[in-house]
Amino acid sequence: MYKNVLSSIPGIELYPIIALVLFFGFFAALIIWYFKADTHRLERLSADILDDGAATEQHPSSTIPSQRS
């Protein structure tokens, strides 16, 4: 049943080709951007993402001395 529905759509054979070209085109553009990107900028961005400000702020529990018996 579905085979008959899909075969009745004009130009249906182009849709998988277009999807494949878009898929590989996107990842090819991403790889080209990656190799052309400034490495220092990428390192700075990755450091900013990982830096949550914990080194500059003190946690309230760190000022309370531990009570060991």
C-alpha positions in Angstrom: 0.0 0.0 0.0 2.7 2.5 1.0 4.8 1.6 -2.1 1.9 2.7 -4.3 1.5 5.9 -2.5 5.2 6.8 -2.7 5.4 5.9 -6.4 2.6 8.2 -7.2 4.5 11.3 -6.0 6.2 13.0 -9.0 10.0 13.5 -8.4 10.1 11.3 -5.3 13.4 9.7 -6.5 15.2 13.1 -5.9 14.4 13.4 -2.2 16.9 10.8 -0.9 19.6 12.2 -3.2 18.9 15.8 -1.9 18.9 14.6 1.7 22.2 12.7 1.2 23.9 15.7 -0.4 22.7 18.0 2.4 23.9 15.6 5.0 27.4 15.2 3.6 27.6 18.9 2.7 26.9 19.9 6.2 29.6 17.7 7.7 32.1 18.6 4.9 31.5 22.3 5.7 32.0 21.5 9.4 35.3 19.7 8.8 36.5 22.6 6.6 35.6 25.1 9.3 37.4 23.0 11.9 40.6 22.9 10.0 40.5 26.6 9.1 39.4 27.8 12.6 41.9 29.7 14.8 43.2 27.2 17.4 43.9 29.8 20.0 40.3 31.0 19.9 39.0 27.4 20.1 41.3 26.8 23.2 40.0 30.0 24.8 36.4 29.1 24.2 36.9 25.6 25.6 38.6 27.0 28.7 35.7 29.4 29.2 33.1 26.6 29.0 34.9 24.5 31.6 35.6 27.5 33.9 32.5 27.8 36.2 34.0 30.4 38.5 34.7 27.9 41.3 38.3 29.1 41.6 37.3 32.7 42.3 34.5 32.0 44.7 34.6 30.2 48.0 32.0 27.7 48.8 30.3 28.5 52.2 31.0 25.0 53.5 34.7 25.4 52.9 34.9 28.1 55.7 33.4 25.7 58.3 36.1 23.6 59.9 35.5 19.9 59.7 34.6 18.2 63.0 36.4 14.9 63.1 36.4 12.8 66.3 
